[in-house]
């Protein structure tokens, strides 16, 4: 695994336990799934420090068919059929891909999970039926 991928995983793991809070991005205080991805990839120098997709509604994916999550990823990433640690995993809730996680290893992800009310490390298969796609933002 490359240094940048190891840095992504280490940074993602450092967020585990942070409470879930819509639109927030403060390690230890609050973060949602979108801002977790943004914060992690900014911290390792992959995303422009000025990039910020906020504001967005907590229910945007229930009322629209527009792929907002994927729309934000498209200029920054590419879809992959062979994900590796450090890649983004997208899940479909409602009409669109609307939940993101970071692949830690072939079986686990880190994500800000609203029902769990925190950032957690969990089994990839836990959300398997909702899996939408994998994306790579790393070289």
ZADOVEX-374427 format. One line per field, with one value per atom (N, C-alpha, C): atom name; x, y, z. Coordinates in steps of 0.2 Angstrom, whole numbers, plus 5000, padded with zeros to 4 digits. Atoms other than C-alpha are relative to their C-alpha. Example, Ala and Ser with C-alpha at 12.3 -4.5 7.8 and 13.67 -1.06 7.14 Angstrom:
BEGIN
atome	(N/CA/C/N/CA/C)
x	(5004/5062/5004/4996/5068/4996)
y	(4994/4978/5006/4994/4995/5005)
z	(5000/5039/5000/4999/5036/5003)
This chain:
BEGIN
atome	(N/CA/C/N/CA/C/N/CA/C/N/CA/C/N/CA/C/N/CA/C/N/CA/C/N/CA/C/N/CA/C/N/CA/C/N/CA/C/N/CA/C/N/CA/C/N/CA/C/N/CA/C/N/CA/C/N/CA/C/N/CA/C/N/CA/C/N/CA/C/N/CA/C/N/CA/C/N/CA/C/N/CA/C/N/CA/C/N/CA/C/N/CA/C/N/CA/C/N/CA/C/N/CA/C/N/CA/C/N/CA/C/N/CA/C/N/CA/C/N/CA/C/N/CA/C/N/CA/C/N/CA/C/N/CA/C/N/CA/C/N/CA/C/N/CA/C/N/CA/C/N/CA/C/N/CA/C/N/CA/C/N/CA/C/N/CA/C/N/CA/C/N/CA/C/N/CA/C/N/CA/C/N/CA/C/N/CA/C/N/CA/C/N/CA/C/N/CA/C/N/CA/C/N/CA/C/N/CA/C/N/CA/C/N/CA/C/N/CA/C/N/CA/C/N/CA/C/N/CA/C/N/CA/C/N/CA/C/N/CA/C/N/CA/C/N/CA/C/N/CA/C/N/CA/C/N/CA/C/N/CA/C/N/CA/C/N/CA/C/N/CA/C/N/CA/C/N/CA/C/N/CA/C/N/CA/C/N/CA/C/N/CA/C/N/CA/C/N/CA/C/N/CA/C/N/CA/C/N/CA/C/N/CA/C/N/CA/C/N/CA/C/N/CA/C/N/CA/C/N/CA/C/N/CA/C/N/CA/C/N/CA/C/N/CA/C/N/CA/C/N/CA/C/N/CA/C/N/CA/C/N/CA/C/N/CA/C/N/CA/C/N/CA/C/N/CA/C/N/CA/C/N/CA/C/N/CA/C/N/CA/C/N/CA/C/N/CA/C/N/CA/C/N/CA/C/N/CA/C/N/CA/C/N/CA/C/N/CA/C/N/CA/C/N/CA/C/N/CA/C/N/CA/C/N/CA/C/N/CA/C/N/CA/C/N/CA/C/N/CA/C/N/CA/C/N/CA/C/N/CA/C/N/CA/C/N/CA/C/N/CA/C/N/CA/C/N/CA/C/N/CA/C/N/CA/C)
x	(5004/5000/5004/4996/5007/4999/5000/5011/4994/5006/4996/4994/5005/4984/5000/4999/4991/4998/5002/4989/4993/5007/4971/4997/5003/4967/5002/4998/4977/4995/5004/4967/4993/5007/4950/5000/5000/4954/5000/5000/4958/4993/5007/4940/4995/5005/4932/4999/5003/4921/4998/5003/4918/4992/5008/4899/4998/5003/4888/4997/5003/4883/4999/5001/4875/5004/4996/4887/5006/4994/4900/5006/4993/4919/5005/4996/4927/5002/4998/4937/4999/5001/4931/4993/5006/4916/4994/5006/4905/5002/4999/4905/4995/5005/4893/5004/4996/4898/5003/4997/4901/5006/4994/4912/5006/4995/4921/5005/4996/4927/5004/4997/4931/5006/4995/4941/5006/4995/4951/5004/4996/4956/5003/4997/4960/5006/4995/4971/5006/4994/4982/5002/4998/4983/4997/5003/4972/4995/5005/4958/5003/4999/4960/4997/5002/4959/4994/5006/4945/4994/5006/4934/4995/5005/4918/4993/5007/4901/4994/5005/4891/4997/5005/4877/4996/5004/4866/4995/5005/4850/5001/4999/4850/4996/5005/4836/5000/5000/4842/4999/5000/4843/4993/5006/4825/4995/5004/4817/5002/4997/4828/5003/4997/4835/5007/4994/4850/5006/4995/4866/5005/4995/4874/5006/4994/4886/5005/4996/4893/5002/4998/4892/5006/4995/4904/5007/4994/4916/5002/4998/4916/5006/4994/4929/5006/4994/4940/5002/4998/4939/4997/5002/4936/4997/5003/4925/5004/4995/4934/4996/5003/4929/5004/4995/4944/5002/4998/4944/5006/4994/4959/4999/5001/4961/5002/5000/4959/4995/5005/4946/4993/5007/4928/4995/5006/4913/4994/5007/4896/4994/5006/4880/4993/5006/4862/4995/5006/4848/4996/5004/4833/5001/5000/4834/5007/4993/4853/5005/4994/4870/5001/5001/4869/5004/4996/4881/5007/4993/4900/5004/4995/4914/5006/4993/4932/5002/4998/4938/5007/4994/4951/5004/4997/4954/4994/5006/4944/4994/5006/4932/4997/5002/4930/5000/5001/4925/5000/5001/4926/4995/5005/4910/4997/5004/4900/4993/5007/4884/4995/5005/4869/4996/5003/4860/5004/4996/4875/5002/4999/4877/5007/4993/4896/5004/4996/4910/5002/4999/4913/5004/4997/4924/4995/5005/4912/5002/5000/4911/4997/5003/4909/4993/5006/4896/4994/5006/4885/4995/5005/4878/5000/4999/4881/4994/5006/4863/4999/5000/4865/5006/4994/4882/4998/5001/4882/5006/4994/4900/5006/4994/4918/5003/4997/4928/5007/4993/4947/5001/4998/4953/5008/4993/4971/5004/4996/4985/5002)
y	(4994/5000/5006/4994/5017/5005/4995/5031/5004/4995/5042/4996/5004/5027/4998/5001/5023/5006/4994/5041/5001/5000/5041/4996/5004/5026/5002/4997/5033/5006/4994/5049/4998/5002/5041/4996/5004/5029/5005/4995/5045/5003/4997/5051/4995/5005/5035/5002/4998/5039/5007/4993/5057/5000/5001/5060/5002/4998/5062/5006/4994/5079/5003/4998/5085/5007/4994/5098/5001/4998/5098/4996/5003/5093/5002/4998/5095/4993/5007/5079/5000/5001/5073/5004/4996/5085/4999/5002/5081/5000/5001/5076/4996/5004/5069/4996/5004/5056/5004/4996/5069/5004/4996/5080/4996/5005/5065/4999/5001/5061/5007/4993/5080/5001/4999/5081/4996/5005/5065/5002/4999/5069/5007/4994/5087/4999/5001/5082/4997/5003/5071/5003/4996/5084/4998/5002/5076/5005/4995/5089/5007/4993/5108/5002/4998/5116/5004/4996/5127/4996/5004/5113/4999/5001/5113/4999/5002/5105/5003/4998/5113/5007/5003/5118/4994/5005/5103/4997/5002/5096/4993/5007/5080/4995/5005/5073/5001/4999/5079/4994/5006/5061/4997/5003/5057/5003/4996/5070/5002/4999/5071/4994/5005/5060/5002/4998/5071/4997/5003/5062/5005/4994/5076/4997/5002/5065/4998/5002/5057/5007/4993/5075/5003/4997/5081/4996/5004/5066/5000/5001/5066/5004/4996/5080/4998/5002/5073/4993/5007/5054/4996/5004/5040/4993/5006/5025/4994/5006/5008/4994/5007/4990/4996/5003/4985/5004/4996/4995/4998/5001/4996/5004/4996/5003/5007/4993/5022/5002/4998/5022/5002/4998/5029/4994/5005/5017/5004/4996/5025/4995/5004/5018/5003/4997/5021/4999/5000/5026/5005/4996/5034/4999/5001/5038/5000/4999/5041/4998/5002/5037/5006/4995/5046/4999/5001/5039/4998/5002/5038/4997/5003/5028/5000/5001/5025/4993/5007/5007/5000/5001/5002/4994/5006/4985/4996/5003/4972/4999/5002/4969/5006/4995/4985/5007/4993/5004/5004/4994/5020/5004/4996/5030/5004/4997/5043/4998/5004/5033/5004/4997/5043/4996/5005/5028/4999/5002/5024/5007/4993/5043/5001/4999/5042/4997/5003/5038/4993/5006/5020/4996/5005/5006/4994/5006/4992/4996/5005/4977/5003/4998/4982/4997/5003/4969/5002/4998/4977/5004/4996/4989/4997/5003/4977/5001/4999/4978/5007/4993/4997/5002/4999/4996/5003/4997/5008/4999/5000/5010/5002/4998/5012/5005/4995/5027/5001/4998/5032/5007/4993/5049/5001/5000/5044/4997/5003/5041/4993)
z	(5000/5000/5000/5001/4995/5007/4994/5008/5001/5000/5003/5003/4998/5005/5008/4993/5022/5004/4997/5027/5000/5000/5022/5005/4995/5032/5007/4994/5047/5002/4999/5046/5001/4999/5044/5007/4994/5059/5006/4995/5069/5002/4999/5067/5004/4997/5074/5007/4994/5089/5000/5001/5083/4999/5000/5086/4993/5007/5070/5001/5000/5067/4993/5007/5050/4999/5003/5041/5004/4996/5054/4998/5002/5052/5005/4994/5069/5003/4997/5074/5008/4993/5091/5002/4998/5091/4995/5004/5076/4992/5007/5057/4997/5004/5044/4995/5004/5031/4994/5006/5017/5003/4997/5028/5003/4998/5035/4994/5006/5017/4998/5001/5014/5005/4995/5030/4999/5000/5028/4994/5006/5010/5000/4999/5014/5004/4995/5029/4997/5004/5017/4994/5006/5004/4993/5006/4991/4997/5002/4991/5001/4999/4989/5007/4994/5006/5000/5001/4999/4998/5002/4993/5006/4995/5003/4997/5003/4997/5004/4996/5011/4997/4996/5013/4996/5003/5009/5005/4995/5017/5002/4998/5027/4997/5004/5016/4993/5007/4999/4996/5004/4993/5000/5000/4997/4995/5004/4986/4993/5006/4971/4997/5003/4958/4998/5002/4955/5004/4996/4960/5002/4997/4971/5002/4997/4980/4994/5005/4964/4996/5003/4956/5003/4996/4969/4999/5001/4966/4993/5007/4947/4998/5002/4945/5004/4996/4959/5000/4999/4957/4993/5006/4945/5003/4998/4947/4999/5001/4950/5001/4999/4949/5005/4996/4959/5006/4995/4975/5005/4995/4987/5006/4994/5004/4999/5001/5004/4995/5005/4991/5003/4998/4993/4998/5001/4995/5000/5000/4990/5001/4999/4996/4998/5003/4989/5006/4996/5001/4997/5004/4994/4993/5007/4976/4997/5003/4974/5005/4995/4981/5005/4995/4997/5006/4994/5010/4997/5001/5009/5005/4995/5018/4997/5003/5016/5002/4999/5013/5004/4996/5026/4998/5003/5020/4996/5004/5009/5004/4996/5023/5005/4995/5033/4997/5002/5031/5006/4995/5042/4997/5003/5040/5006/4996/5049/5000/5000/5053/5004/4997/5057/5005/4995/5066/5006/4994/5076/5004/4997/5080/5001/4999/5078/4993/5005/5066/5003/4997/5067/4994/5005/5059/5000/5000/5053/4994/5005/5042/4993/5007/5023/4999/5001/5022/5004/4996/5035/4996/5005/5021/4993/5006/5007/4995/5005/5000/4998/5002/4999/4995/5004/4989/4994/5007/4974/4996/5005/4968/5005/4997/4972/4996/5004/4968/5003/4998/4969/4999/5001/4972/5001/4998/4975/4994/5005/4963/5000)
